[in-house]
């Protein structure tokens, strides 16, 4: 017999009411503690002024609020006008969600991201995924500042109305915190710039590079470092005088930054010396920028001092700062020794560069040109994921071997841009050949092969097609870069960026 059965009906009713009140107060206390905890985390967000650790905290908070096991946060931390993945949580596959989001034109199924009246929303998973995913919008002052994709609720249940409400409350504060952090970064960058040249200080540059290294390790993105300097500042002073040389260096520093994207960083590192961080740029992209920078120092009616430019790319040249610094030193040594320096100074066309280099051609085994051609094309096919340039003028003798190797690549997704120069090749060549041009467009009928890849570089040139014709061949990267980019320039084409 229970105790309540000994009570009269009035006392039993009071006991029941007390129990209900206790349960109600307990629920209110739990809800209050939940809200208090949420705002405590929100205050922690507002006290974080660095965007990189902040986005990690935001994603942690969203996963906690919604009980999600997987999360991806998209934001534009580098002012590239596109949202990229800036934070990951849990088990996230590469095919989960888009790799980038255009906030002005989201992919199909994510149109609610643009709806000002929409908060968090559920969406179908990508192909191969299971269960609905929860998308959370972070908006501040009517502008989308970030978006989060949450998946795999911890209890295997669907996201419910409570999850949507909790995520929206947290996202409101998170959006304010992220907007403030990005505004602070812009102010910090302005305050750490040289007022004359607008270049950043070395200390700020080192901090940004450390952040980029961490991001590259986590997301597998490449980036490149460049060191740019005047080879002989004393000669510039002798030519222009102290004040004139200083004015030229300031003008060059400002021009240097016009060649960069908004996400790139340029820092002054002494008089006429600069360090550049090129975000999400591989070694081929770095080579293109090196050529653009050299062109900035060329003046028709003024001084055109020689530049020294070194480049290193993560992860090819190293995954730690010490390794990248050593790679920059090696790059500068290669630039100093390379015959490309003399050819660059004379501003020769591709055809003239070829004629100059063929003076050093030597006799080689008759089958070497074909063997090198087959090897390079085989490497392009095998390393289809690697970006590069392949410019090939095989001549009639090696054309069948070239067409045979190119035919094997049809249907492959290549990242190497292939241009074939031939008067005999069929006009309707399919991919991977991006262009088939008459031999004369190269400015020379002498056969050549030039391959500039992310990790490798090789070129050969022959005076003629005869088996006993001397051959010049090289794996000197600065020279191969010069030949590839000069030929593209002579063709009137924009170099790959």
N, C-alpha and C positions, 0 to 999 in steps of 0.2 A: 504494500500500500504506500503510495507517494505522499509526501508532506502536503502537497496542494490539495489532496483529497480530504485532509483533516480540516481545511479552511472552509469558512462559509463562502458563498458565492461572491460576496462583496470583497472579501480579502483576496480571493483568487483573481478577481478582475484587476485589483490594484497591483498584485504581483505580476500579472501578465503585462500591464501597462509599464511597470518599472523595467521589465526585461526588454520590451520594445524600445523604451527610451534609451536604455543602456546600449542596445545595438545601434540605434540611430546616432548616439554620441560617438560610439566607437568608429562608425563609418565616417562621420564628419571629421573626427581626429585623423583618421588615416588619409582622407582626402586633403585635409589641411597640411599634414606632413608631406604629402606628395607635392602639393603646390609650393610649400616652403622649400622643398628640395629642388624643385624645378627652378625657382627663382634664385636659389643659391648658385646653381650651375650657370644660370643666365648672367649673374653678376660676375662669375669667373670668366665668362666670355668677354664681357665688356672691359675687363682689366687686362686682356691680352691684346697687345698692339701690333704684334708681328703676324701677318696673314697666314704664313705656313703652319705654325703650331695652332693657330686659331681654327683653321678648317678641320684639323684633326679633332679638336675639342667639339666642334659643331657636329661632326658626324658621330662621334661617341655619344653625345647627348641625344641625338635623334634616334640612334639605335636603342638607347636605354629607354627613351620615352615610348617607343612603339614595340619594344621587345623583338626587334629585328636582329637577325644574325648576320646578314650581309648588307653592306652599304657602299655606295659610290657617291661622292660629292663632286659636282661640276661647278667650276667658277673660272672667272677670267682674272687671274692674279697678275698677269703680265701686260694687260691692256692690249690684247691681240684681237679684240672684237669677236672672240669665240670662247666658249666655255670648254675647258679641257678637264680631264680627271685630275683632281688635286688631292684627293684622299680616298682610301679604300679601307674597308673593314670586313672581317670574316672571310668566308670562302667565296670569292668572286671570280668567275671565269672571264676570259678575255672577250667572249662573245656576249657577255651580259651588259646590256645597255650600249649606247653608241660610244665611240671613242672620243667624239667631240660633239658639242651642241652649239648650233647657231641660235642665239636667243631671239633673233628676228624671224627665223624660219625653222622651227623644230621639226624633227622627223615625224612621219606619219604615226598617228596614235598618241602623240604628245602635244597636240594642239592646245589642250587646256593650259599649258605653260604660258600662253599668250593672253589668256582670259583674265582681265583685271579682277573679276568677281569670283574667281575660282581660287580655292586654297589648296589643300592637299587632295590628291585624287588617286584612284586605283586605275591601273592599266594592265593590259594583257602582257605576259612575259614575251621576250624575244623568242625567235625560233629555237626550239630545243629546250626552252626553260619550262619550269613547272610552277603553278600557283601564281596568283596575282601579285604584282609589285606595287608598292606605294611610292608615289612621286610627291615630294614636298617642295614647294616653291618658297624661296627666300626673297621677299620683295621689300624695298625700302624707298620711300618717296615716289611710289608708282613705278619703280624700275626693278627689273629682275636682276638680282646680284648673284644668285647661285641657285642650284637645283640639286636635290638629293634623290637617289633611287634606292629604296629600302626593300629587302626581300627576306624570305625564310623566317617567319615569326617563330620564336623559340618553342612554342607549344604546338607547332605545325598547323595552327588554326589560321583562318583568314584574318587580315587586318579589319578591324571593326571601327565603328563610329568614334569610340574612345581614342583609338590610335590616331585617327585623323585629327580630332580636336587637340590632343596633346601635342602632336607634331606641329600644328599651326601655331599654338601658343609659344612653343619653343622657337619656332622659325622666326617669329616676329622679333624677338630679342636678338636671335642669331644674325638676322639680316642687318639690324642696326649695328651690331658689333663688327661685322665684316665690312660694312660701309665705312665705319670709323677707322678701322685698321688700314683699309686701302687709301683713305684720305690722308691718314697719318704718313703712310709710305710716300705718297706724292709730295707732301710737305717736306718730309725728311730728304727726299731726293733733291728737291729744289734748294734746300738749305745746305746740302753737301756738294753743290756744284760750284765750279769756278765761275765767277760772275762774267768774265770775258768770253770764255770758250764754252761754257755750259758743260764741261767734262766733270765727271764725278771724282771724288777723292779716292786715294788708294785704299784707305781703311774701309770705306763703304763698299768698294768693289770686292775686297776680300770677303766681306760678310755675305754679299750676294752670291759669289762663287761657291762658298761653303753651302749655302741653301740650295743652289742649283745641283751641286754634287749629290746631296741627299735626295733631292727629287729625282735625279737621273737614276740613282740606284733603285729607288722604289718603283718607278714607272717605266724603266727601260728606255728612256729618251736620250738621244745624243745631244751633245752641245760641243761647241768649239771655243777655244781661247786663241786670241791673236795678240801678238806684240808688234807694234808698229813704231818705227823710229827713223829719224833722218840719219843717213849714213855718215855725213860729214857736216856737222853744224858750223865748224870753223870756216869752211869754204863758203857757206851761206852768209856768215857774218862779213867775210872779206868782200863778198860781192855786193851786199845790200847795206852794210853798216849795221851797227847794233840795233838801232831803232827799226830799221827796215826789216831785219831778220826777225825781230820779235813780232812785228806786224804780220809777216808772212806766216810764222808759226801759229799765231792766233787764228788767222784766216783758214789755214789748213785744218786746224782742230775743229773749227765750226763746219767746214766742208766734210770732214771725216764723219761727223754725226749725221749728215744728210744721207749718207750711204747705208745707214743702219735702220732697222725696224724699231717700232716703239718698244718691243720687248727686249731689245739688245741693250747692252750697257757699255759705255765708253768712259774710261778713267784716265786722267792725266797721271803720268808716272815720271815726271821730270820734264825738262825743257825739250819739247819736240818728241817726247816719248809717250806712247799711249798703250793701254791694255784694253782689249775688247772681249766681251762675253757675248757669244752668239747662241741664243737659246734654240734648242731643237734644230741644230744645224750640223750636218755631217761633214766629212772632209771634202767632198765635192763642192758643197755649198760654200765652205770656207775658201776653197781655191778660187771660186767665182768672185767672192768679195775681195780677196787679195788683189785680183786684177782691177776691180773697180777702184780700190784705194790707190793703186799705183797711178791710175789715170787722173786722179784728183791732183797729184803733184806735178802734172805736166801743164805748163803754161806756154802759149804761143809766143807771147812777147815778154816773158819774164823768166825767172829762175825755175828750173825743174830738177831739184835735188833728188838724188837717188835715195830710195827708201829701203830699209831692211825690215822684212816682215816674216815673222815666224808663226806657225800654226800648230795646234795640237787638238785632237778630238777625243772626247769621251764616248765610248769605252775603248776604242781601237788603240789609242796611245796610252791609256792608263785609266784606272778607276779611282786613284787617289791624287791629291793635289801635288804631292812630291813627284809622282810619276809623270804627271802632265807638265810640271816644270822642267823635268829632264827631257821630255819630248820636245818642248819648246826650244831648249838649248840645241838639241840634235837638229831640229828643223832649221834653225838659224845657220848652223854649220853647213848643212846641205845647200842652203840658198847661197852661202858665200862661195862654195866650191863649184856650183853648177854653171855650165856654159849659158844657161838661160839668162844670167845677169847681163852678159855682153849683148845678147840678142835683144833683150828688153830695152837696154839703153839706146840701141839703134832704131828701135820702133820698126822692125822689119815685118813685112807681110809673111804669111805662112809659106808661100812659095820661095821667098828669099831666105827664110830660116832654113828650109829644106836644102836649098843650094849651098848655103854656108856649111851646114852639118855634113853634107855629102863629101865635102873636101876631106873629112876624116873617115870616110867609109873604107872598109877593108874587105878583102876576099874572105868568103865564108863557104862552108859546104853547100853545094847546090840546093839541097833539100831543106836548108834551115828556114828560109822564108815561109814555105808551106807548113813546116812543122810548127813554127811559132804561130802562124795564123790559126791552125787547127787547135792548138793548145789554148790560145786566148779565147776563141769562140766557144770552146768546151768549158772554160772557166766561167764565161758569161752565162752559159746555159746552166751549169751546176750551181752557180751562186746567183740564181735569179732574183733573190731577195735583196741583193746589193745594188745600190744606185750607182750609175756610172754613165760614161760617154764612150761610144765606140764609133770611130770614123775610119772607114775602110775604102781604099782604092786598090783592089788587088791586081788590076790589069787583066788582060785576056788569059794569060797563062794560069793564074790562080783563081779566076772567077768560078770555075766549076766547083773547086773545093770550098770556096766561100759560100756559094749557093747551097751546096749540100749541107754544110753546117747550119746555115740559117734556116733551112727547111725543117731541120729537126726541132727547132724552137717554136714552130708554129703552134698556136694554141696555148703556149706557156705565158704566164703572167710575169713579164720581165720588167725590171726597174731600170734597165740600161737603155739609153736612147741610142739607136743604131742608125747611122747614116751611111749609105753605100754610094760610092762614086763609080759609075760604069756607063759606057756607051753601048754595051752589049746585053746587059741584064734585062729581063722582061720588065715592062712598065707596071704590071699589075702585081708586084710583089706584095704578099700579105705580111701581117705582123710576124716577127717583131721589127721589121725594117720600117722606121718612121719616115724615111725619105730616101729616094733613089735619084741622084742628081747626075747630070753629065760630067764627065771627067774634068772638062775645062773649067767647071765652076770652082774647083780647088785651086786654080791658078797654075797648075802644073800637071803634066801627064805622067810624071814619075810615080810608080806605085808606092803606097804607104799604108801602114796600119798604126792606129793610135787608140790605146785603151786607157781611160782614166777611171779607176774604180775607187770605192771607199777605202780599200786596204791595199790595192795594187795599182801599179802604173807601168806601162810598157809601150814602146813605139819602135817601129823600124821604117826606114826609107831606102828605096833603091833608085839608082840613076836610070835604070831601064829594066826590061823584063828578062834579059838574057840570064841563063844559068850562071854565067861567070861574072855577072855584074856585081860590083862591090856593094856592100850593104852597111848602112849605119843603123845600129840598134842600141837602145838604152832603157834602163829601168830607173833613171834619174827622175824622181817625181817632179821637182820644179820645172825641168825641161819638158816633160810630158804634159804638165799643166799648161805651159806656155803654148805648145804646139796645138793642143786640143782647143783652147780658148781663143787663140789667134785665128785658127781656121774658122771657128764659129763666127768670130767678128768679121772676117773677110767675106763670109757668106751673107752678112747683113742680118744675122739672126741674134736674138737675145740669148745669152748664155743661160744654161740651166741654173736655177736659183736654189 
